[in-house]
Amino acid sequence: MLTVKYSKPTKSILLAACGGALFFGLSEGPMQAINPAAPTETIVSAAKVPQIAKTDVSVKQAIKAYQDKYPKSDVKSLSLEKKTGKYYYEIEGIGDQKEYELKVDAQSKKISDTSTETLDQVEQNGVKRKENKLNTKDLLSVKKAVKEAQKKVKSGKVTEVSLNKALGTTYWEVKFQQSDKKVEVQLNAATGKFLAKETSELDD
């Protein structure tokens, strides 16, 4: 004989048959009450601000440090990543006659590893400078760029944030490393507009 009983306070149905009992929760409460193992942790971790976006020196401060060192030049590329346990901005620049490189400590703003190289004759007098210089006005911060990129990638560690140029557009590229692949997200450096996303296998 099968007996069915209804309990109004919890809206549960009790099915009793062959000496056993099985409960089905029909509560109108949130799903977490029925399934406490709902996957919410991934969502929280995806929104977490990574350490690379918490450096003491902002991208604008790093660019100013470069420009103070090489005032007659423009930035042509910039990257922020962790090396030997510390975060550094690596900045490359270009003038009318020479190219420049340096590192800026992302915590102390100390400059190191400076280098200068003369351009080829055909690249001098502003020819290559005009082609390669980035638009560094109204840049999104590293934190905002990472946040926008995280909307396109569900999980992974942010390993590098870089500033580059293609087809006349200056863009942020945020690199994520997952367990078996790497993902690169490109955003307009001023507006944060999504431009592209590329996924590839990790190198052996």
C-alpha positions as CSV (number, residue, x, y, z in Angstrom):
1,M,0.0,0.0,0.0
2,L,1.3,3.5,-0.9
3,T,0.6,6.4,1.4
4,V,1.0,10.0,0.3
5,K,1.0,12.8,2.9
6,Y,1.2,16.5,2.4
7,S,2.7,18.9,4.9
8,K,1.7,22.5,4.2
9,P,4.5,24.4,6.1
10,T,7.2,23.0,3.9
11,K,5.2,21.8,0.9
12,S,7.1,18.4,1.0
13,I,5.7,15.1,-0.2
14,L,6.3,12.0,1.8
15,L,6.2,8.8,-0.1
16,A,6.2,5.7,2.0
17,A,6.3,2.2,0.4
18,C,7.8,-1.1,1.3
19,G,9.0,0.2,4.6
20,G,11.2,3.0,3.1
21,A,10.8,6.8,2.9
22,L,11.9,9.3,0.2
23,F,11.6,13.1,0.5
24,F,11.3,15.6,-2.4
25,G,11.7,19.2,-1.4
26,L,9.3,21.5,-3.0
27,S,10.1,24.5,-1.0
28,E,9.6,27.9,-2.6
29,G,12.9,29.2,-1.2
30,P,16.2,29.8,-3.2
31,M,17.8,26.9,-5.1
32,Q,20.8,27.0,-2.7
33,A,18.5,25.6,0.0
34,I,17.8,22.5,-2.1
35,N,21.3,22.2,-3.6
36,P,23.9,23.7,-1.3
37,A,26.7,22.6,-3.6
38,A,25.7,25.1,-6.3
39,P,28.9,26.2,-8.2
40,T,29.2,29.8,-6.9
41,E,32.9,29.7,-6.1
42,T,34.0,30.0,-9.7
43,I,32.0,33.1,-10.2
44,V,33.5,34.7,-7.2
45,S,37.1,33.8,-8.1
46,A,36.6,35.1,-11.7
47,A,35.7,38.6,-10.3
48,K,38.6,38.7,-7.9
49,V,41.2,41.4,-8.5
50,P,44.6,39.7,-9.3
51,Q,47.9,40.8,-7.7
52,I,49.1,42.2,-11.0
53,A,46.4,44.8,-10.9
54,K,47.3,45.9,-7.3
55,T,50.8,47.4,-7.9
56,D,51.7,50.6,-6.2
57,V,52.9,52.3,-9.4
58,S,50.1,53.0,-12.0
59,V,50.7,52.7,-15.7
60,K,50.5,56.5,-16.0
61,Q,53.2,56.9,-13.4
62,A,55.4,54.3,-15.2
63,I,55.0,56.1,-18.5
64,K,55.9,59.4,-16.8
65,A,59.0,57.8,-15.3
66,Y,60.0,56.8,-18.8
67,Q,59.3,60.2,-20.3
68,D,61.3,61.9,-17.6
69,K,64.2,59.7,-18.5
70,Y,63.8,60.0,-22.3
71,P,61.8,63.2,-22.8
72,K,62.3,63.5,-26.6
73,S,60.6,60.2,-27.4
74,D,57.3,58.3,-27.4
75,V,56.3,55.0,-25.9
76,K,56.0,52.2,-28.5
77,S,55.2,49.3,-26.2
78,L,54.7,48.5,-22.5
79,S,54.2,45.3,-20.5
80,L,53.6,44.5,-16.9
81,E,54.5,41.1,-15.6
82,K,56.2,39.3,-12.7
83,K,59.9,38.5,-13.0
84,T,62.2,37.2,-10.2
85,G,59.4,37.6,-7.7
86,K,58.6,41.2,-8.5
87,Y,56.4,43.1,-10.9
88,Y,58.0,45.3,-13.5
89,Y,56.9,47.6,-16.3
90,E,59.0,47.0,-19.3
91,I,58.8,50.0,-21.6
92,E,60.2,50.5,-25.1
93,G,60.2,53.9,-26.7
94,I,61.3,55.6,-29.9
95,G,62.6,59.1,-30.9
96,D,63.6,60.6,-34.1
97,Q,67.1,59.0,-34.1
98,K,67.1,56.3,-31.4
99,E,65.1,53.6,-29.7
100,Y,65.1,53.2,-25.9
101,E,64.3,50.5,-23.3
102,L,64.0,50.5,-19.5
103,K,62.3,48.7,-16.6
104,V,60.2,50.4,-13.9
105,D,59.8,48.7,-10.6
106,A,56.0,48.5,-10.1
107,Q,56.3,49.0,-6.4
108,S,59.1,51.5,-5.9
109,K,59.2,53.2,-9.4
110,K,62.9,52.6,-9.5
111,I,64.3,52.5,-13.1
112,S,66.7,49.8,-14.2
113,D,68.1,48.0,-17.3
114,T,68.2,51.0,-19.6
115,S,69.4,50.7,-23.1
116,T,69.7,52.9,-26.2
117,E,70.1,51.9,-29.9
118,T,70.4,54.1,-33.0
119,L,67.8,53.6,-35.7
120,D,68.7,52.7,-39.2
121,Q,69.0,55.7,-41.5
122,V,65.7,55.1,-43.3
123,E,63.9,54.9,-40.0
124,Q,65.2,58.2,-38.6
125,N,63.8,61.7,-38.7
126,G,60.5,60.6,-37.2
127,V,59.6,58.0,-39.9
128,K,59.5,55.0,-37.6
129,R,58.5,57.1,-34.6
130,K,55.3,58.3,-36.2
131,E,54.4,54.7,-37.2
132,N,55.1,53.0,-33.9
133,K,54.2,55.5,-31.1
134,L,51.3,54.6,-28.9
135,N,48.4,56.8,-27.9
136,T,48.9,57.0,-24.2
137,K,46.3,59.7,-23.5
138,D,43.1,58.6,-21.6
139,L,44.4,55.1,-20.9
140,L,42.3,52.7,-18.9
141,S,44.1,51.7,-15.7
142,V,45.6,48.1,-15.5
143,K,42.9,47.3,-12.9
144,K,40.1,48.4,-15.2
145,A,41.6,46.6,-18.2
146,V,41.9,43.4,-16.3
147,K,38.3,43.7,-15.0
148,E,37.0,44.1,-18.5
149,A,39.0,41.2,-19.8
150,Q,37.8,39.0,-17.0
151,K,34.3,39.3,-18.4
152,K,35.4,37.3,-21.4
153,V,37.4,34.6,-19.6
154,K,35.7,32.5,-16.9
155,S,38.8,31.4,-15.1
156,G,42.6,31.5,-15.2
157,K,45.6,33.4,-13.7
158,V,46.5,36.8,-15.2
159,T,50.2,36.5,-16.1
160,E,50.8,39.7,-18.2
161,V,49.2,42.9,-19.2
162,S,50.6,44.8,-22.2
163,L,50.0,47.9,-24.2
164,N,50.5,47.6,-28.0
165,K,49.3,49.0,-31.3
166,A,47.8,47.5,-34.5
167,L,46.1,49.2,-37.5
168,G,46.5,52.5,-35.8
169,T,44.7,51.4,-32.6
170,T,46.4,51.3,-29.2
171,Y,45.1,48.4,-27.2
172,W,45.4,46.5,-24.0
173,E,46.2,42.8,-24.1
174,V,45.5,40.8,-21.0
175,K,47.0,37.2,-20.9
176,F,45.4,34.4,-18.8
177,Q,46.9,31.0,-18.1
178,Q,44.6,28.1,-17.5
179,S,45.5,24.5,-16.7
180,D,46.0,23.5,-20.3
181,K,45.8,26.6,-22.4
182,K,46.4,30.3,-22.5
183,V,43.9,33.0,-23.4
184,E,44.6,36.5,-24.7
185,V,42.0,39.3,-24.6
186,Q,42.4,42.6,-26.5
187,L,40.6,45.7,-25.6
188,N,40.6,49.3,-26.8
189,A,43.1,51.0,-24.5
190,A,41.0,54.1,-24.0
191,T,37.4,52.8,-24.0
192,G,37.7,49.2,-22.9
193,K,35.8,48.0,-25.9
194,F,36.3,44.3,-26.6
195,L,38.4,43.8,-29.8
196,A,39.5,40.1,-29.9
197,K,40.1,36.9,-28.0
198,E,42.6,34.2,-28.8
199,T,42.9,30.8,-27.2
200,S,45.9,28.5,-27.7
201,E,47.5,25.4,-26.1
202,L,50.3,25.9,-23.6
203,D,53.8,25.4,-24.8
204,D,55.4,22.1,-23.8
